[in-house]
């Protein structure tokens, strides 16, 4: 899986971190998404899919 984010669209809701904390984090000052792992393991794929689905800004993209 390859993951990308468009951090310019981020509204700092934190859903990505809630669903996939091993893959996403938030900047301490702005709350904007920080991609920790752009190629997460297959064990993380469902968490990434959920993070993308529930992101209110719809800024997470992925492909296998």
C-alpha positions as CSV (number, residue, x, y, z in Angstrom):
1,X,0.0,0.0,0.0
2,X,1.2,3.5,-0.9
3,X,-0.4,6.4,1.1
4,X,-0.4,10.1,0.3
5,X,-2.0,13.1,2.0
6,X,-2.8,16.6,0.9
7,X,-1.9,18.4,4.1
8,X,-3.1,21.8,2.6
9,X,-6.7,20.5,2.9
10,X,-6.3,19.3,6.5
11,X,-8.7,20.8,9.1
12,X,-7.0,19.1,12.0
13,X,-9.9,16.8,13.0
14,X,-7.6,14.0,14.0
15,X,-9.6,11.1,12.6
16,X,-6.5,9.8,10.8
17,X,-4.6,9.5,14.1
18,X,-7.6,7.9,15.8
19,X,-7.8,5.2,13.2
20,X,-4.2,4.7,12.2
21,X,-1.8,6.2,14.8
22,X,1.1,4.1,13.4
23,X,0.7,5.8,10.0
24,X,-0.5,9.3,10.8
25,X,0.3,12.0,13.4
26,X,-0.6,15.6,13.9
27,X,1.8,18.6,14.1
28,X,2.0,19.8,17.7
29,X,1.4,23.4,16.9
30,X,-1.1,23.4,14.0
31,X,-2.7,20.0,14.3
32,X,-2.1,19.4,10.6
33,X,-1.7,15.8,9.5
34,X,1.8,14.4,9.4
35,X,2.4,11.2,7.4
36,X,4.6,8.9,9.4
37,X,4.7,5.9,7.0
38,X,3.8,6.3,3.3
39,X,4.1,2.5,2.8
40,X,2.5,0.9,5.8
41,X,2.4,-2.9,6.3
42,X,-0.5,-5.0,5.1
43,X,-1.6,-5.2,8.8
44,X,-2.3,-1.5,8.7
45,X,-4.3,-1.4,5.4
46,X,-7.7,-1.6,7.0
47,X,-6.8,1.2,9.5
48,X,-5.6,3.4,6.7
49,X,-8.8,2.7,4.7
50,X,-10.9,3.7,7.7
51,X,-8.8,6.8,8.3
52,X,-9.4,7.8,4.6
53,X,-13.1,7.1,4.8
54,X,-13.7,9.1,7.9
55,X,-11.4,12.0,7.2
56,X,-13.8,15.0,7.0
57,X,-11.5,16.8,4.5
58,X,-11.0,13.6,2.3
59,X,-7.3,14.3,2.0
60,X,-6.0,10.7,2.3
61,X,-5.3,8.7,-0.8
62,X,-4.0,5.2,-1.1
63,X,-3.4,2.5,-3.6
64,X,-2.2,-1.1,-3.4
